[in-house]
Amino acid sequence: MSPRIIHLPLSGRDRRRYVRELRLAEQAHRALPDRVEEAAARRPASRNHEPTRSEYLAAVEKMQSPKWRRNQQAWHQALGPP
């Protein structure tokens, strides 16, 4: 014979607690899609869109600045040859 788990009957208080926890879990599960939609609506706009042409050009100009080039050269010298 294979071993079996014997479940003891729950007392009245345990049953009520189990039913309460089960009801709360079901409510949380039903509310989850709404909470996801609310979180997506609150997300900053910068994460919701592709950069505009002006934002892209500003990033390119920043990368072409002398200070940025000096930092890149220092970084590559610190790393050494490939």
ABEGO torsion letter per residue (X at the ends): XBBBBBBBBBBAAAAAAAAAAAAAAAAAAAAAAAAAAAAAAABBAAAABBBBAAAAAAAAAAAABAAAAAAAAAAAAAAEBX
